[in-house]
Amino acid sequence: MSLFLDVVTGITIPLVLLIGFGFLLQTRVALDVTTLGRLVVYGTLPALLILSLSRADLPLAEVQATVLFTLGQFFFLMALGWGAAVLLRLDPSFRPVVALAAPFANTGNYGIPVIELAFGAAYVPHQAIITTVLSVLILGLGPFVLASGKGWRASLMGALRTPVIPAIVLGLGLNVTGLALPQIVAYPLELAAGANTPVALLALGAQLGAGTWAMARAPVALGVALRLIAGPLAVWGALLVLGLPEGLSDVLLVGAGLPVGILLPIFCAEYGTHARSASAMVAVSTVLSPIAVTILVFAARAS
């Protein structure tokens, strides 16, 4: 119960309050939701990626299993989400949203505090690696998947037109070469990167508050169920087969119960693909995630 209360009061409530503040602002002053989302995708997020990747300690030999497992988990759950949407005969336009909601978790500003709280700081680097891998995947594949119904040319252009991929390349390049950004550049990037989480959450709340609540319930319910139920079950089964080290297995298992990542509705808004339903997936899964996380922590500690 203590862990559950810590997760709720220290992580979930602050996130939900920021989302609620964005919702309230939208209903009162009618924020420009598109501009808010683009501020994240074109501004604060690239700054965060450049800084975090350039400064990260990446002992690749030690985290090879983490990277490979995260890659396999992402593509398996994405295929599962797409297949479930097809089997349940959802409108084809919802398939890419559900397919991305299933594997794309909020592993950063939600996941890292959860892992540190549950297992200690020693396992935070593994969660940081997972965050980096998922960021690369969602930023590289997300635009392509969401634009999949618009033809190959539109899909390719959608993946390349934002600065997030160049930011990843630049950040990794600085890391590999050991070069440091001059302070005159690093300090503005730090300020912009620090704004990423609050701006993204406010944008999410504004998206929820924009227009009507006429969202499709079936896709939202499916996306949340895949993220918080099917995902943990699939990871638990894979860990039983693979026999990874105990501490790493615990991190991967608990990480499977994290909510849908807040970038999903922002990308959906950018590409005109059911942003309101994607926002609802994030909001509902964020509220329910502490229950899933607590169950998974108890399961990890009992094994």
C-alpha positions as CSV (number, residue, x, y, z in Angstrom):
1,M,0.0,0.0,0.0
2,S,2.9,2.4,0.8
3,L,4.3,1.8,-2.7
4,F,0.9,2.4,-4.3
5,L,0.4,5.7,-2.3
6,D,4.0,6.8,-3.2
7,V,3.3,6.2,-6.9
8,V,0.0,8.0,-6.8
9,T,1.0,11.0,-4.8
10,G,4.5,11.4,-6.1
11,I,4.0,10.6,-9.8
12,T,0.4,10.1,-11.0
13,I,-1.3,13.1,-9.2
14,P,1.3,15.7,-10.4
15,L,0.9,14.3,-14.0
16,V,-2.9,14.3,-13.9
17,L,-2.9,17.8,-12.3
18,L,-0.8,19.2,-15.2
19,I,-3.1,17.5,-17.7
20,G,-6.1,18.9,-15.9
21,F,-4.6,22.4,-15.9
22,G,-4.2,22.1,-19.7
23,F,-7.8,21.0,-20.0
24,L,-9.0,23.9,-17.8
25,L,-7.0,26.4,-19.8
26,Q,-8.4,25.1,-23.0
27,T,-12.0,25.4,-21.8
28,R,-11.4,28.9,-20.5
29,V,-9.1,30.6,-23.0
30,A,-9.1,28.3,-26.1
31,L,-5.4,27.5,-26.5
32,D,-4.0,26.8,-29.9
33,V,-3.6,23.0,-29.5
34,T,-1.7,22.5,-32.8
35,T,0.8,25.2,-31.9
36,L,1.3,23.6,-28.4
37,G,1.9,20.2,-30.0
38,R,4.4,21.6,-32.5
39,L,6.2,23.4,-29.8
40,V,7.0,20.0,-28.3
41,V,7.8,18.2,-31.5
42,Y,9.8,21.0,-33.1
43,G,11.3,22.6,-30.0
44,T,11.5,21.2,-26.5
45,L,11.7,17.5,-27.5
46,P,14.7,17.9,-29.9
47,A,16.5,19.9,-27.2
48,L,15.8,17.1,-24.6
49,L,17.0,14.4,-27.0
50,I,20.3,16.2,-27.9
51,L,21.1,16.8,-24.2
52,S,20.1,13.4,-22.9
53,L,21.7,11.3,-25.6
54,S,24.9,13.4,-25.7
55,R,25.4,13.1,-21.9
56,A,24.2,9.6,-21.3
57,D,26.5,6.9,-20.1
58,L,25.8,4.1,-22.5
59,P,27.7,0.9,-21.6
60,L,26.4,-1.0,-24.6
61,A,28.0,-4.3,-23.7
62,E,26.1,-4.3,-20.4
63,V,22.8,-3.2,-21.7
64,Q,22.7,-5.4,-24.9
65,A,19.9,-7.6,-23.4
66,T,17.9,-4.5,-22.4
67,V,18.1,-3.1,-25.9
68,L,17.3,-6.3,-27.7
69,F,14.4,-7.1,-25.4
70,T,12.9,-3.6,-25.8
71,L,13.2,-3.9,-29.6
72,G,11.4,-7.3,-29.6
73,Q,8.8,-6.1,-27.2
74,F,8.0,-3.0,-29.2
75,F,7.5,-4.8,-32.5
76,F,5.6,-7.7,-31.0
77,L,3.1,-5.4,-29.2
78,M,2.7,-3.2,-32.2
79,A,1.8,-6.2,-34.3
80,L,-0.5,-7.4,-31.5
81,G,-2.2,-4.0,-31.4
82,W,-2.7,-3.9,-35.1
83,G,-4.0,-7.4,-35.3
84,A,-6.4,-6.8,-32.4
85,A,-7.8,-3.8,-34.1
86,V,-8.3,-5.8,-37.3
87,L,-10.0,-8.7,-35.4
88,L,-12.3,-6.4,-33.6
89,R,-13.2,-4.7,-36.9
90,L,-12.2,-1.2,-35.8
91,D,-12.3,1.5,-38.4
92,P,-9.0,1.2,-40.3
93,S,-8.0,4.8,-39.4
94,F,-7.8,3.7,-35.7
95,R,-5.4,0.8,-36.4
96,P,-2.1,2.8,-36.4
97,V,-3.2,4.6,-33.2
98,V,-3.9,1.3,-31.3
99,A,-0.8,-0.3,-32.8
100,L,1.4,2.4,-31.3
101,A,-0.4,2.7,-28.0
102,A,0.3,-1.0,-27.2
103,P,4.1,-0.8,-27.2
104,F,4.7,2.9,-26.6
105,A,4.9,3.6,-22.8
106,N,5.7,6.7,-20.8
107,T,9.1,5.3,-19.8
108,G,10.7,8.6,-19.1
109,N,9.1,11.1,-16.7
110,Y,6.8,8.4,-15.4
111,G,8.9,5.2,-15.8
112,I,12.2,6.4,-14.3
113,P,10.7,7.6,-11.0
114,V,8.7,4.4,-10.7
115,I,11.8,2.2,-11.3
116,E,13.9,4.2,-8.8
117,L,11.2,4.1,-6.2
118,A,10.6,0.3,-6.6
119,F,14.2,-1.0,-7.1
120,G,16.7,1.8,-6.3
121,A,18.9,4.1,-8.4
122,A,21.1,1.2,-9.6
123,Y,18.5,0.2,-12.1
124,V,17.7,3.7,-13.4
125,P,20.4,3.4,-16.2
126,H,18.5,0.4,-17.7
127,Q,15.3,2.4,-17.7
128,A,17.1,5.3,-19.3
129,I,18.3,2.9,-22.1
130,I,14.7,1.7,-22.6
131,T,13.5,5.3,-22.8
132,T,16.2,6.0,-25.5
133,V,15.3,3.0,-27.5
134,L,11.6,3.6,-27.4
135,S,12.1,7.3,-28.2
136,V,14.1,6.4,-31.3
137,L,11.5,3.9,-32.4
138,I,8.4,6.1,-31.9
139,L,10.1,9.1,-33.4
140,G,11.4,7.2,-36.3
141,L,8.4,4.9,-37.0
142,G,5.5,6.9,-35.4
143,P,5.1,9.4,-38.2
144,F,5.5,6.7,-40.8
145,V,2.8,4.4,-39.2
146,L,0.4,7.3,-38.6
147,A,0.7,8.4,-42.2
148,S,0.5,4.8,-43.5
149,G,-2.9,5.4,-45.1
150,K,-1.7,8.4,-47.1
151,G,0.8,6.5,-49.3
152,W,4.5,5.7,-49.1
153,R,5.6,9.1,-50.2
154,A,3.6,10.9,-47.5
155,S,4.7,8.3,-44.9
156,L,8.4,8.9,-45.7
157,M,8.0,12.7,-45.7
158,G,6.2,12.5,-42.4
159,A,9.0,10.6,-40.8
160,L,11.6,13.1,-42.0
161,R,10.0,16.5,-41.8
162,T,10.4,17.0,-38.0
163,P,13.8,17.7,-36.3
164,V,13.6,14.8,-33.9
165,I,15.6,12.4,-36.0
166,P,18.4,14.9,-36.7
167,A,18.4,15.6,-32.9
168,I,18.9,11.9,-32.2
169,V,21.7,11.6,-34.7
170,L,23.4,14.8,-33.3
171,G,23.0,13.6,-29.7
172,L,24.4,10.1,-30.4
173,G,27.2,11.7,-32.5
174,L,28.3,13.9,-29.6
175,N,28.2,11.0,-27.3
176,V,30.3,8.7,-29.5
177,T,32.9,11.4,-30.2
178,G,33.0,12.7,-26.7
179,L,32.5,16.2,-27.8
180,A,30.7,18.6,-25.5
181,L,28.4,21.4,-26.6
182,P,29.7,24.9,-25.7
183,Q,27.9,26.5,-22.8
184,I,26.4,29.2,-24.9
185,V,24.5,26.5,-26.8
186,A,24.1,24.0,-23.9
187,Y,22.4,26.4,-21.5
188,P,19.5,27.4,-23.9
189,L,19.0,23.7,-24.7
190,E,18.8,22.9,-21.0
191,L,16.1,25.5,-20.5
192,A,14.1,24.2,-23.5
193,A,14.6,20.5,-22.4
194,G,13.3,21.3,-18.9
195,A,10.1,22.6,-20.4
196,N,9.4,19.4,-22.4
197,T,7.4,17.4,-19.8
198,P,5.2,20.3,-18.5
199,V,4.5,21.6,-22.0
200,A,3.7,18.1,-23.3
201,L,1.3,17.4,-20.5
202,L,-0.4,20.8,-20.9
203,A,-0.7,20.1,-24.6
204,L,-2.3,16.7,-23.8
205,G,-4.8,18.4,-21.5
206,A,-5.6,21.0,-24.1
207,Q,-6.3,18.3,-26.6
208,L,-8.7,16.6,-24.2
209,G,-10.4,20.0,-23.7
210,A,-10.7,20.9,-27.4
211,G,-14.0,20.4,-29.1
212,T,-16.4,17.7,-28.0
213,W,-15.9,14.5,-26.2
214,A,-17.2,12.5,-29.1
215,M,-14.4,10.0,-29.1
216,A,-14.6,6.3,-30.0
217,R,-14.7,4.3,-26.8
218,A,-13.8,0.9,-28.3
219,P,-10.4,2.0,-29.6
220,V,-9.6,3.8,-26.3
221,A,-10.6,0.7,-24.2
222,L,-8.5,-1.5,-26.5
223,G,-5.5,0.7,-26.4
224,V,-5.6,0.9,-22.6
225,A,-6.2,-2.9,-22.3
226,L,-3.2,-3.7,-24.6
227,R,-0.9,-1.3,-22.7
228,L,-1.8,-2.3,-19.1
229,I,-3.0,-6.0,-19.4
230,A,-1.8,-7.6,-22.6
231,G,1.6,-6.0,-22.5
232,P,2.5,-7.1,-19.0
233,L,1.3,-10.6,-19.7
234,A,3.4,-10.9,-22.9
235,V,6.5,-9.6,-21.1
236,W,6.0,-11.9,-18.2
237,G,5.7,-14.9,-20.6
238,A,8.8,-13.8,-22.5
239,L,10.9,-13.3,-19.3
240,L,9.9,-16.9,-18.1
241,V,11.3,-18.2,-21.4
242,L,14.4,-16.1,-21.7
243,G,15.7,-16.3,-18.1
244,L,17.3,-12.9,-17.9
245,P,19.0,-11.7,-14.7
246,E,16.6,-11.2,-11.8
247,G,17.1,-7.5,-11.4
248,L,16.8,-6.7,-15.1
249,S,13.7,-9.0,-15.4
250,D,12.0,-7.1,-12.5
251,V,12.7,-3.7,-14.3
252,L,11.3,-5.0,-17.6
253,L,8.2,-6.5,-16.0
254,V,7.3,-3.4,-14.0
255,G,8.0,-1.2,-17.0
256,A,5.4,-3.2,-19.0
257,G,2.7,-1.7,-16.8
258,L,3.5,2.0,-17.5
259,P,0.9,4.2,-19.2
260,V,0.7,5.2,-22.9
261,G,3.4,7.8,-23.8
262,I,2.3,11.4,-24.0
263,L,3.9,11.9,-27.4
264,L,1.3,9.7,-29.1
265,P,-1.6,12.2,-29.1
266,I,0.8,15.0,-30.1
267,F,1.9,13.0,-33.1
268,C,-1.7,12.1,-33.8
269,A,-2.7,15.7,-33.8
270,E,0.2,16.6,-36.1
271,Y,-0.9,14.0,-38.7
272,G,-4.6,14.3,-38.2
273,T,-5.2,10.8,-36.8
274,H,-7.7,10.7,-33.9
275,A,-5.7,12.8,-31.5
276,R,-8.6,13.1,-29.0
277,S,-8.9,9.3,-28.7
278,A,-5.1,9.0,-28.3
279,S,-5.3,11.7,-25.5
280,A,-8.0,9.6,-23.8
281,M,-5.7,6.5,-23.9
282,V,-3.0,8.5,-22.2
283,A,-5.2,10.0,-19.6
284,V,-7.0,6.7,-18.7
285,S,-3.9,4.6,-18.7
286,T,-2.1,7.2,-16.5
287,V,-4.8,7.1,-13.9
288,L,-4.9,3.2,-13.9
289,S,-1.2,2.6,-14.2
290,P,-0.4,2.7,-10.5
291,I,-2.7,-0.3,-9.9
292,A,-0.9,-2.2,-12.7
293,V,2.6,-1.1,-11.4
294,T,1.8,-2.1,-7.9
295,I,0.6,-5.6,-8.9
296,L,3.7,-6.0,-11.1
297,V,6.1,-4.8,-8.3
298,F,4.6,-7.3,-5.9
299,A,4.9,-10.1,-8.6
300,A,8.5,-9.2,-9.2
301,R,9.4,-9.2,-5.5
302,A,7.5,-12.5,-4.9
303,S,9.3,-14.3,-7.7
